[in-house]
Amino acid sequence: MSPPFAEIKSVFQVMMLIVNGDPPSVEPHVQLSNSFETFLAAALIKVCLYVPTYIYLYIYIYTYIYIYIYIYIYIYIYIYIYIL
């Protein structure tokens, strides 16, 4: 496994490909969740007007984590109160 643009020897040419080329993407055989694909697509936008802020990306990713933690705690409390 080699880094992107490893076969190109000119640093200037690599910089131009990064700036003017398409944003990187994940290989097709890699399976990702829908929420992570959305997060990754938002993080790799190149047009400055549409790039999400750090706060937006932070809130986006941690919202899902807090939802899962809340559901886990709710299920744990329900089992503890009603089943045990």
BALOBA-1460 file (C-alpha; in Angstrom, 3 decimals):
// residues 84
<rec num="1" residu="m" x="0.000" y="0.000" z="0.000"/>
<rec num="2" residu="s" x="1.467" y="3.323" z="-1.019"/>
<rec num="3" residu="p" x="0.353" y="6.899" z="-0.378"/>
<rec num="4" residu="p" x="-1.735" y="8.756" z="-2.962"/>
<rec num="5" residu="f" x="0.245" y="10.196" z="-5.893"/>
<rec num="6" residu="a" x="3.344" y="8.168" z="-4.893"/>
<rec num="7" residu="e" x="4.196" y="7.494" z="-8.536"/>
<rec num="8" residu="i" x="4.472" y="11.236" z="-9.355"/>
<rec num="9" residu="k" x="7.933" y="12.655" z="-8.628"/>
<rec num="10" residu="s" x="7.232" y="16.387" z="-8.979"/>
<rec num="11" residu="v" x="5.988" y="18.007" z="-5.761"/>
<rec num="12" residu="f" x="4.446" y="20.886" z="-7.712"/>
<rec num="13" residu="q" x="2.492" y="18.467" z="-9.902"/>
<rec num="14" residu="v" x="1.181" y="16.651" z="-6.801"/>
<rec num="15" residu="m" x="0.090" y="19.968" z="-5.247"/>
<rec num="16" residu="m" x="-1.758" y="20.911" z="-8.439"/>
<rec num="17" residu="l" x="-3.515" y="17.520" z="-8.520"/>
<rec num="18" residu="i" x="-4.616" y="17.926" z="-4.906"/>
<rec num="19" residu="v" x="-5.930" y="21.465" z="-5.426"/>
<rec num="20" residu="n" x="-7.558" y="21.008" z="-8.834"/>
<rec num="21" residu="g" x="-8.433" y="17.306" z="-8.805"/>
<rec num="22" residu="d" x="-11.466" y="15.511" z="-7.474"/>
<rec num="23" residu="p" x="-11.666" y="14.960" z="-3.719"/>
<rec num="24" residu="p" x="-10.460" y="11.566" z="-2.514"/>
<rec num="25" residu="s" x="-12.928" y="8.741" z="-2.111"/>
<rec num="26" residu="v" x="-13.078" y="5.396" z="-0.379"/>
<rec num="27" residu="e" x="-12.539" y="2.284" z="-2.458"/>
<rec num="28" residu="p" x="-15.829" y="0.711" z="-3.627"/>
<rec num="29" residu="h" x="-15.347" y="-2.599" z="-1.801"/>
<rec num="30" residu="v" x="-15.112" y="-0.874" z="1.605"/>
<rec num="31" residu="q" x="-18.457" y="-0.912" z="3.390"/>
<rec num="32" residu="l" x="-19.283" y="2.129" z="5.504"/>
<rec num="33" residu="s" x="-22.377" y="3.179" z="7.387"/>
<rec num="34" residu="n" x="-24.620" y="5.783" z="5.782"/>
<rec num="35" residu="s" x="-23.927" y="8.313" z="8.531"/>
<rec num="36" residu="f" x="-20.142" y="7.957" z="8.119"/>
<rec num="37" residu="e" x="-20.410" y="8.273" z="4.324"/>
<rec num="38" residu="t" x="-22.391" y="11.497" z="4.786"/>
<rec num="39" residu="f" x="-19.850" y="12.797" z="7.309"/>
<rec num="40" residu="l" x="-16.934" y="11.934" z="5.018"/>
<rec num="41" residu="a" x="-18.576" y="13.542" z="1.983"/>
<rec num="42" residu="a" x="-19.207" y="16.729" z="3.973"/>
<rec num="43" residu="a" x="-15.632" y="16.797" z="5.262"/>
<rec num="44" residu="l" x="-14.115" y="16.438" z="1.781"/>
<rec num="45" residu="i" x="-15.999" y="19.254" z="0.003"/>
<rec num="46" residu="k" x="-13.524" y="21.506" z="-1.838"/>
<rec num="47" residu="v" x="-15.698" y="24.553" z="-2.597"/>
<rec num="48" residu="c" x="-15.021" y="27.007" z="0.236"/>
<rec num="49" residu="l" x="-18.589" y="28.297" z="0.371"/>
<rec num="50" residu="y" x="-19.978" y="24.827" z="1.068"/>
<rec num="51" residu="v" x="-17.335" y="23.479" z="3.447"/>
<rec num="52" residu="p" x="-18.945" y="22.743" z="6.822"/>
<rec num="53" residu="t" x="-17.411" y="24.300" z="9.888"/>
<rec num="54" residu="y" x="-15.587" y="22.346" z="12.549"/>
<rec num="55" residu="i" x="-18.479" y="22.860" z="14.966"/>
<rec num="56" residu="y" x="-20.966" y="21.399" z="12.456"/>
<rec num="57" residu="l" x="-18.842" y="18.284" z="11.919"/>
<rec num="58" residu="y" x="-18.244" y="17.944" z="15.659"/>
<rec num="59" residu="i" x="-21.945" y="18.199" z="16.479"/>
<rec num="60" residu="y" x="-22.850" y="15.864" z="13.610"/>
<rec num="61" residu="i" x="-20.590" y="13.012" z="14.724"/>
<rec num="62" residu="y" x="-21.231" y="13.377" z="18.466"/>
<rec num="63" residu="t" x="-24.986" y="13.606" z="18.066"/>
<rec num="64" residu="y" x="-25.034" y="9.992" z="16.942"/>
<rec num="65" residu="i" x="-22.777" y="8.938" z="19.808"/>
<rec num="66" residu="y" x="-25.031" y="10.629" z="22.372"/>
<rec num="67" residu="i" x="-28.120" y="9.038" z="20.848"/>
<rec num="68" residu="y" x="-26.577" y="5.561" z="21.132"/>
<rec num="69" residu="i" x="-25.485" y="6.213" z="24.716"/>
<rec num="70" residu="y" x="-28.967" y="7.461" z="25.621"/>
<rec num="71" residu="i" x="-30.612" y="4.381" z="24.088"/>
<rec num="72" residu="y" x="-28.176" y="2.069" z="25.889"/>
<rec num="73" residu="i" x="-28.839" y="3.733" z="29.255"/>
<rec num="74" residu="y" x="-32.602" y="3.699" z="28.665"/>
<rec num="75" residu="i" x="-32.559" y="-0.032" z="27.866"/>
<rec num="76" residu="y" x="-30.350" y="-0.751" z="30.880"/>
<rec num="77" residu="i" x="-32.679" y="1.147" z="33.226"/>
<rec num="78" residu="y" x="-35.760" y="-0.530" z="31.705"/>
<rec num="79" residu="i" x="-34.248" y="-3.990" z="32.191"/>
<rec num="80" residu="y" x="-33.154" y="-3.161" z="35.739"/>
<rec num="81" residu="i" x="-36.564" y="-1.769" z="36.795"/>
<rec num="82" residu="y" x="-39.042" y="-4.010" z="34.960"/>
<rec num="83" residu="i" x="-37.278" y="-7.295" z="34.424"/>
<rec num="84" residu="l" x="-35.052" y="-7.756" z="37.453"/>
